[in-house]
Amino acid sequence: MRFALAKDSLRSAAMLLAVCCALMGCAAAPPEHADNRSDGNLSITADRLILVTVDNSTPPMISEPGSTPHGYSAASSYALGDQARAVSAALAHEYGLEKVREWPIVPLRVQCLVFALPASADREGLMRRLSADRRVKLVQPLQLFNALGAADLDTQPALTPDHRTATNASPYNDPYFGLQHGFAEIDAGAAQIWSRGEGVNVAIIDTGVATSHPDLNGRVTLSRNFIDDDMKAFQSDRHGTQIAGIIGADANNGLGIVGIAPAVRLQIYKACEPARPQSMEAVCNSFTLARALGAAIDAHAQIVNLSLGGPSDPLLSQIVGYGVQHGIIFVGAVPQSGRLDGFPLSNTGVIAVDQSGRSEGTPAVLHAPGQDIVSTAPDGGYDFATGSSFAAAHVTGAMALLRARAPAMSAAALEEILQRTRSLQRDGSDTINICAALDAIAPHDDCMHSTRAIATATAR
């Protein structure tokens, strides 16, 4: 997906309508899939919607009878306070706004509201008035973002049984292991001798994921849908499924591929809507992404993969900033333009990743394989994908291996080590090298020696 789920063409009226329809259904009663529905005008397009936050720092805490309050970190116990409720209603009345959706952003202690503007209202002028209102903490447009993968399904080479290349000399029995050039280029195999990402929670904020895929069986500990209640579509989404496989597909199970960090605990948050069934193109908005980010923080994610991109966004920046301050690692994908000034890459602390061979010489960017990467696909299949989305997934997996080995090391320190230990490829491009990074963290591991030993055994 080009977030490169992101293409300008996705911002058509039809897609805007689809996104807004998704927005209206982004919260439903079952806690695994959504929260609090409310009625609204489904014909509203994104350019007639705004986001507003108001203070919600002293809401009531709701606990079940006989239970001990979980405190502020428990989203299920954090409710809308009377003051925030009154302020929200007053703003709607005084500015002629229609409340479309609302949700408490737990980390920021605010209530987030999506308002529809009156038909004749000037959005910029109304936002200026709201920003001057002392009751408003933040006001911004509802913005759109796109997933960042390159070509769509019909341009990718298909996998066939002839591609099964694992041999007895391979350290893995996964039949497509021999096709995982990206896995080999970053020395993931030898690194897994020392770390497999044990105990690390990795959040994927993307489209849905085929959590029932045999190579992802047991890898997903949490999944939530902030688009709708269609779990059949959730399972058939392609972009998120391929991201999940690169990061955490099972190893040595006689199936498909090997994930970079096959022992991680994956959390899946669907915040992006595919343009078509199983399309690599998808679109998200400020509200769905804010909900997913808040949920990931509340679920104690240690690493968050954001293979998407779009304009700078004040609300999303606040949430990511909170996460960075609390030690969460955020990995983002560089868009096709190469610009780093949009969300999420403009946020301090977010690790920017591009595919090897692109944006070389940019010190603020890590590089990883992103061309013709084989990974899991819906319906139990496997397929190739290209784009910075999938390079970012390699770095997310690498960060999981490093975080498991050095849990106290900061995101900035881990990023610096990956930059310092990157390796040069035959074509002159560079890529991360997990083994070299592990050796920099714990020299006694001698991961690079393990790499040479595995290469010798495989050659035989």
C-alpha positions as CSV (number, residue, x, y, z in Angstrom):
1,M,0.0,0.0,0.0
2,R,1.4,3.4,-0.7
3,F,1.0,5.4,2.5
4,A,2.2,3.8,-0.3
5,L,-0.9,2.7,0.4
6,A,-0.8,6.5,-0.6
7,K,-1.6,7.9,-4.0
8,D,-3.1,11.3,-4.7
9,S,-5.7,9.6,-6.8
10,L,-7.1,7.9,-3.7
11,R,-8.3,11.3,-2.5
12,S,-11.2,11.1,-4.9
13,A,-14.7,11.8,-3.8
14,A,-15.5,8.1,-3.9
15,M,-12.7,7.2,-1.6
16,L,-13.4,10.1,0.7
17,L,-17.0,8.9,0.9
18,A,-15.8,5.3,1.7
19,V,-13.4,6.7,4.4
20,C,-16.1,8.7,6.0
21,C,-18.4,5.7,6.0
22,A,-15.7,3.7,7.6
23,L,-15.2,6.5,10.1
24,M,-18.9,6.3,11.1
25,G,-18.4,2.6,11.9
26,C,-14.9,2.8,13.5
27,A,-16.3,2.1,16.9
28,A,-18.5,-0.8,17.9
29,A,-19.6,-2.5,21.1
30,P,-17.4,-5.6,21.3
31,P,-14.1,-4.5,22.9
32,E,-12.0,-6.5,20.5
33,H,-13.3,-4.7,17.5
34,A,-14.6,-1.2,18.4
35,D,-16.3,1.1,20.9
36,N,-19.3,3.4,21.1
37,R,-21.2,3.9,17.9
38,S,-23.2,7.1,17.3
39,D,-25.4,8.2,14.5
40,G,-24.1,10.6,11.9
41,N,-24.4,11.8,8.3
42,L,-22.7,9.2,6.2
43,S,-22.7,11.4,3.1
44,I,-20.2,13.8,4.7
45,T,-16.8,14.0,2.9
46,A,-13.6,14.5,4.8
47,D,-13.2,18.1,3.7
48,R,-16.4,18.9,5.8
49,L,-15.1,17.3,8.9
50,I,-12.8,18.6,11.7
51,L,-11.2,17.1,14.8
52,V,-11.4,18.9,18.1
53,T,-10.0,17.9,21.5
54,V,-11.2,19.2,24.9
55,D,-9.9,18.6,28.4
56,N,-11.0,15.3,29.9
57,S,-8.4,15.1,32.7
58,T,-10.9,14.2,35.5
59,P,-13.3,11.7,34.1
60,P,-15.1,9.1,36.2
61,M,-13.3,5.8,36.5
62,I,-15.6,2.8,36.0
63,S,-14.9,-0.5,37.6
64,E,-16.8,-3.8,37.8
65,P,-18.2,-4.6,41.2
66,G,-15.6,-6.0,43.6
67,S,-12.7,-5.1,41.3
68,T,-9.8,-2.8,42.0
69,P,-9.5,0.3,39.7
70,H,-6.9,-0.2,37.1
71,G,-5.9,3.4,37.0
72,Y,-5.6,5.8,34.1
73,S,-3.8,3.4,31.8
74,A,-6.9,1.1,31.4
75,A,-8.9,2.4,28.4
76,S,-11.9,0.3,29.3
77,S,-12.1,2.1,32.7
78,Y,-11.6,5.6,31.3
79,A,-14.9,7.4,30.6
80,L,-16.2,10.8,29.5
81,G,-16.3,13.3,32.3
82,D,-19.3,15.6,32.9
83,Q,-17.2,18.7,32.2
84,A,-15.9,17.4,28.9
85,R,-19.5,16.3,28.0
86,A,-20.8,19.8,28.7
87,V,-18.1,21.5,26.8
88,S,-18.6,19.3,23.8
89,A,-22.3,20.0,23.7
90,A,-21.7,23.7,24.1
91,L,-19.2,23.8,21.2
92,A,-21.6,22.0,19.0
93,H,-24.4,24.4,19.8
94,E,-22.5,27.6,19.6
95,Y,-20.7,26.9,16.4
96,G,-23.5,25.0,14.6
97,L,-21.5,21.8,14.5
98,E,-22.9,18.2,14.2
99,K,-21.1,15.7,16.4
100,V,-20.2,12.7,14.3
101,R,-18.0,10.7,16.6
102,E,-16.2,11.1,19.9
103,W,-13.6,9.1,21.9
104,P,-11.4,9.6,24.9
105,I,-7.7,9.6,24.1
106,V,-6.4,8.1,27.3
107,P,-2.7,9.0,27.1
108,L,-3.4,12.7,26.4
109,R,-6.3,13.0,28.9
110,V,-8.6,14.6,26.3
111,Q,-11.9,13.9,24.6
112,C,-11.5,13.8,20.8
113,L,-14.6,14.8,18.7
114,V,-15.3,14.6,15.0
115,F,-17.6,17.5,14.0
116,A,-19.3,18.0,10.7
117,L,-19.4,21.6,9.5
118,P,-22.5,23.5,8.5
119,A,-23.0,23.4,4.8
120,S,-22.2,27.1,4.3
121,A,-19.3,27.3,6.8
122,D,-15.8,28.2,5.8
123,R,-13.6,25.5,7.4
124,E,-10.5,27.5,7.8
125,G,-12.3,30.5,9.3
126,L,-14.3,28.3,11.7
127,M,-11.1,26.5,12.8
128,R,-9.4,29.8,13.5
129,R,-12.4,30.8,15.7
130,L,-12.3,27.4,17.5
131,S,-8.5,27.6,18.1
132,A,-9.0,30.9,19.9
133,D,-11.7,29.3,22.2
134,R,-10.1,28.6,25.6
135,R,-12.2,25.4,25.9
136,V,-10.5,23.9,22.9
137,K,-7.2,22.2,23.3
138,L,-6.7,21.4,19.6
139,V,-8.5,21.8,16.3
140,Q,-7.5,20.5,12.9
141,P,-8.9,19.1,9.7
142,L,-9.7,15.4,9.4
143,Q,-6.8,14.3,7.2
144,L,-6.2,11.3,5.0
145,F,-3.2,9.0,4.9
146,N,-2.1,6.2,2.6
147,A,-0.3,2.9,3.0
148,L,3.1,2.8,1.4
149,G,3.6,-0.3,-0.8
150,A,4.4,0.0,-4.4
151,A,2.6,-2.0,-7.0
152,D,-0.8,-3.5,-6.6
153,L,-1.7,-7.2,-6.7
154,D,-1.9,-7.7,-10.4
155,T,1.7,-6.4,-11.0
156,Q,3.4,-8.8,-8.6
157,P,4.9,-12.1,-9.6
158,A,2.8,-15.0,-8.3
159,L,4.3,-17.8,-6.2
160,T,3.9,-21.3,-7.4
161,P,5.0,-24.7,-6.0
162,D,8.1,-24.4,-8.3
163,H,9.4,-21.6,-6.0
164,R,9.8,-24.1,-3.1
165,T,13.6,-23.8,-2.6
166,A,14.4,-25.0,0.9
167,T,17.0,-27.7,1.0
168,N,18.4,-30.1,3.6
169,A,21.4,-27.7,4.0
170,S,19.1,-24.8,4.9
171,P,18.8,-23.9,8.6
172,Y,15.1,-23.7,8.2
173,N,12.5,-26.1,6.8
174,D,10.2,-23.3,5.6
175,P,9.8,-24.0,1.9
176,Y,10.0,-20.4,0.6
177,F,13.0,-19.5,2.8
178,G,15.3,-19.6,-0.2
179,L,13.3,-16.7,-1.7
180,Q,13.8,-14.5,1.3
181,H,16.7,-12.4,0.0
182,G,15.8,-9.6,2.3
183,F,16.0,-11.9,5.3
184,A,19.5,-13.0,4.1
185,E,20.7,-9.5,3.3
186,I,20.2,-8.3,6.9
187,D,21.7,-11.5,8.4
188,A,18.5,-12.3,10.2
189,G,19.2,-16.1,10.3
190,A,22.3,-15.9,12.4
191,A,20.8,-13.1,14.5
192,Q,18.0,-15.5,15.5
193,I,20.6,-17.7,17.2
194,W,20.9,-14.9,19.8
195,S,17.4,-13.4,19.7
196,R,14.0,-14.2,18.2
197,G,12.1,-11.2,19.7
198,E,10.9,-13.1,22.7
199,G,8.6,-11.1,25.0
200,V,8.4,-8.1,22.7
201,N,5.0,-6.6,21.8
202,V,4.9,-5.3,18.2
203,A,1.9,-3.3,17.1
204,I,1.0,-3.1,13.4
205,I,-1.3,-0.2,12.5
206,D,-2.4,-0.8,9.0
207,T,-5.2,-2.7,7.2
208,G,-6.5,-5.9,8.7
209,V,-4.4,-9.0,8.8
210,A,-5.2,-12.7,8.0
211,T,-4.6,-13.7,11.6
212,S,-5.9,-17.2,10.7
213,H,-3.0,-17.7,8.2
214,P,-1.1,-20.9,9.2
215,D,2.2,-19.0,9.3
216,L,0.8,-16.5,11.7
217,N,-1.0,-19.0,13.9
218,G,-0.2,-18.2,17.5
219,R,1.7,-15.0,16.6
220,V,-1.2,-12.6,17.1
221,T,-2.2,-11.8,20.7
222,L,-4.6,-8.9,20.0
223,S,-6.6,-7.6,17.0
224,R,-8.9,-4.6,16.8
225,N,-10.9,-3.1,13.9
226,F,-11.3,0.6,13.9
227,I,-12.9,0.7,10.4
228,D,-16.0,-1.5,10.7
229,D,-17.3,-4.8,12.0
230,D,-16.5,-6.8,8.9
231,M,-14.0,-9.4,10.2
232,K,-14.2,-11.4,7.0
233,A,-12.8,-8.4,5.2
234,F,-10.3,-8.0,8.0
235,Q,-8.9,-11.5,7.3
236,S,-8.7,-10.8,3.6
237,D,-6.7,-7.6,3.7
238,R,-3.4,-7.9,1.9
239,H,-1.1,-5.1,2.9
240,G,-1.2,-5.7,6.7
241,T,-1.0,-9.4,6.1
242,Q,2.3,-9.0,4.2
243,I,3.7,-6.6,6.9
244,A,2.8,-9.1,9.6
245,G,4.5,-12.0,7.8
246,I,7.8,-10.2,7.3
247,I,7.9,-9.3,11.0
248,G,6.6,-12.3,12.7
249,A,5.8,-15.4,10.5
250,D,6.5,-18.7,12.3
251,A,9.9,-20.4,11.8
252,N,10.7,-24.1,11.2
253,N,7.0,-25.0,10.9
254,G,7.4,-26.5,7.4
255,L,5.3,-23.7,6.0
256,G,6.0,-20.7,3.8
257,I,8.5,-18.2,5.2
258,V,10.4,-17.2,8.3
259,G,9.7,-13.9,10.1
260,I,12.5,-11.6,11.1
261,A,11.4,-12.0,14.7
262,P,9.3,-15.2,14.9
263,A,8.8,-15.1,18.7
264,V,7.3,-11.6,18.9
265,R,3.7,-11.0,20.1
266,L,1.9,-9.2,17.3
267,Q,-0.9,-6.7,17.9
268,I,-3.0,-5.9,14.9
269,Y,-4.9,-2.6,14.6
270,K,-6.9,-2.0,11.4
271,A,-7.1,1.7,10.8
272,C,-6.8,1.7,7.0
273,E,-9.4,0.7,4.5
274,P,-8.3,-1.0,1.3
275,A,-9.3,0.7,-2.0
276,R,-10.7,-2.7,-3.2
277,P,-10.8,-6.2,-1.7
278,Q,-7.2,-7.4,-1.3
279,S,-5.8,-4.2,-2.8
280,M,-2.4,-3.0,-1.8
281,E,-3.7,0.6,-1.8
282,A,-5.5,1.7,1.3
283,V,-6.4,4.9,3.0
284,C,-6.7,6.0,6.7
285,N,-7.7,9.2,8.5
286,S,-6.7,11.2,11.5
287,F,-9.4,9.7,13.6
288,T,-8.9,6.0,12.9
289,L,-5.2,6.3,13.3
290,A,-5.6,8.2,16.6
291,R,-7.7,5.5,18.0
292,A,-5.3,2.8,16.9
293,L,-2.3,4.6,18.3
294,G,-4.1,5.1,21.6
295,A,-5.1,1.4,21.7
296,A,-1.5,0.3,21.0
297,I,-0.1,2.5,23.8
298,D,-2.7,1.2,26.2
299,A,-1.9,-2.4,25.3
300,H,1.8,-1.8,26.1
301,A,3.2,-2.1,22.6
302,Q,6.9,-1.7,22.6
303,I,7.4,-1.2,18.9
304,V,4.8,0.3,16.5
305,N,5.0,-0.3,12.7
306,L,3.5,2.6,10.6
307,S,4.0,1.6,7.0
308,L,1.9,4.6,5.9
309,G,2.2,8.3,5.3
310,G,0.5,11.6,4.8
311,P,0.5,15.2,5.9
312,S,1.7,16.4,9.3
313,D,-1.0,15.9,11.8
314,P,-1.1,17.7,15.2
315,L,-3.3,15.2,17.0
316,L,-1.3,12.1,15.8
317,S,1.9,13.9,16.6
318,Q,0.8,14.5,20.2
319,I,0.0,10.8,20.6
320,V,3.2,9.6,19.0
321,G,5.1,12.1,21.1
322,Y,3.6,10.7,24.2
323,G,4.6,7.2,23.1
324,V,8.2,8.2,22.3
325,Q,8.5,9.8,25.8
326,H,7.4,6.6,27.3
327,G,10.0,4.4,25.5
328,I,7.9,3.1,22.6
329,I,9.8,2.6,19.3
330,F,7.9,3.9,16.2
331,V,9.1,2.8,12.7
332,G,7.8,4.7,9.7
333,A,8.1,4.3,5.9
334,V,9.6,6.9,3.6
335,P,7.0,7.9,0.9
336,Q,7.8,7.8,-2.8
337,S,8.6,11.5,-2.8
338,G,11.4,10.9,-0.3
339,R,10.1,13.7,1.9
340,L,10.3,13.4,5.7
341,D,8.1,16.3,6.6
342,G,4.8,14.5,6.9
343,F,3.3,12.1,9.4
344,P,4.7,10.0,10.9
345,L,8.3,10.8,9.9
346,S,8.3,14.5,11.0
347,N,7.9,13.4,14.6
348,T,11.0,13.4,16.7
349,G,12.0,9.9,17.6
350,V,10.2,8.1,14.7
351,I,12.6,5.9,12.8
352,A,12.5,6.6,9.0
353,V,13.0,3.6,6.7
354,D,13.4,3.4,3.0
355,Q,14.1,0.5,0.7
356,S,17.7,-0.1,-0.1
357,G,18.8,1.8,-3.2
358,R,16.6,4.8,-2.5
359,S,17.4,8.0,-0.7
360,E,20.9,6.8,-0.2
361,G,23.2,9.3,1.6
362,T,20.4,10.6,3.8
363,P,21.7,10.2,7.4
364,A,18.2,10.4,8.9
365,V,17.1,7.3,7.0
366,L,17.7,3.6,7.6
367,H,17.6,1.3,4.6
368,A,16.4,-2.3,4.4
369,P,15.3,-4.6,1.6
370,G,12.0,-3.6,0.0
371,Q,12.1,-5.0,-3.5
372,D,10.2,-8.2,-4.4
373,I,9.8,-9.3,-0.8
374,V,8.0,-12.6,-0.3
375,S,5.5,-12.7,2.6
376,T,2.2,-14.1,3.8
377,A,-0.9,-13.3,1.8
378,P,-4.7,-13.8,2.5
379,D,-6.3,-17.2,2.2
380,G,-3.2,-19.0,3.5
381,G,-1.1,-17.9,0.5
382,Y,2.2,-16.2,-0.1
383,D,3.1,-13.4,-2.5
384,F,5.7,-10.8,-3.4
385,A,5.5,-7.1,-2.5
386,T,7.6,-4.0,-3.2
387,G,7.8,-0.7,-1.4
388,S,9.1,1.2,1.6
389,S,6.3,-0.4,3.7
390,F,8.1,-3.7,3.6
391,A,11.5,-2.2,4.2
392,A,10.0,-0.7,7.4
393,A,8.7,-4.1,8.4
394,H,12.3,-5.5,8.2
395,V,13.5,-2.7,10.5
396,T,10.6,-3.3,12.9
397,G,11.6,-7.0,13.1
398,A,15.2,-6.0,13.6
399,M,14.2,-3.7,16.4
400,A,12.3,-6.5,18.1
401,L,15.4,-8.7,18.0
402,L,17.5,-5.9,19.5
403,R,15.0,-4.9,22.1
404,A,14.7,-8.5,23.3
405,R,18.4,-8.7,23.7
406,A,18.8,-5.2,25.2
407,P,15.5,-4.3,26.8
408,A,16.9,-1.2,28.6
409,M,18.4,0.4,25.5
410,S,16.6,3.4,24.1
411,A,15.1,3.7,20.7
412,A,17.6,6.4,19.7
413,A,20.6,4.2,20.8
414,L,19.3,1.2,18.9
415,E,18.7,3.3,15.8
416,E,22.3,4.7,16.1
417,I,23.7,1.2,16.3
418,L,21.7,0.1,13.2
419,Q,23.1,3.2,11.3
420,R,26.6,2.5,12.5
421,T,26.6,-1.2,11.6
422,R,24.9,-1.1,8.2
423,S,26.4,-3.2,5.5
424,L,27.2,-2.4,1.8
425,Q,25.5,-4.5,-0.9
426,R,26.9,-5.5,-4.2
427,D,25.0,-2.8,-6.0
428,G,26.5,-0.1,-3.8
429,S,23.4,0.4,-1.7
430,D,23.4,-0.2,2.0
431,T,21.1,-2.0,4.4
432,I,20.8,-2.7,8.1
433,N,22.7,-5.7,9.4
434,I,21.1,-7.2,12.5
435,C,24.1,-9.4,13.3
436,A,26.5,-6.6,13.3
437,A,24.1,-4.6,15.5
438,L,23.9,-7.5,18.0
439,D,27.7,-7.7,18.1
440,A,27.8,-4.0,18.8
441,I,25.4,-4.5,21.7
442,A,26.9,-7.7,23.1
443,P,30.3,-8.5,21.5
444,H,30.5,-11.8,23.2
445,D,27.6,-13.0,21.1
446,D,29.9,-13.1,18.0
447,C,26.9,-13.1,15.7
448,M,29.0,-12.4,12.6
449,H,31.0,-15.6,13.2
450,S,27.6,-17.4,13.3
451,T,26.8,-15.8,9.9
452,R,29.9,-17.2,8.3
453,A,29.3,-20.6,9.8
454,I,25.7,-20.7,8.5
455,A,26.8,-19.6,5.0
456,T,29.4,-22.3,4.9
457,A,26.9,-25.0,6.0
458,T,24.4,-23.8,3.4
459,A,27.0,-23.8,0.6
460,R,27.7,-27.4,1.3
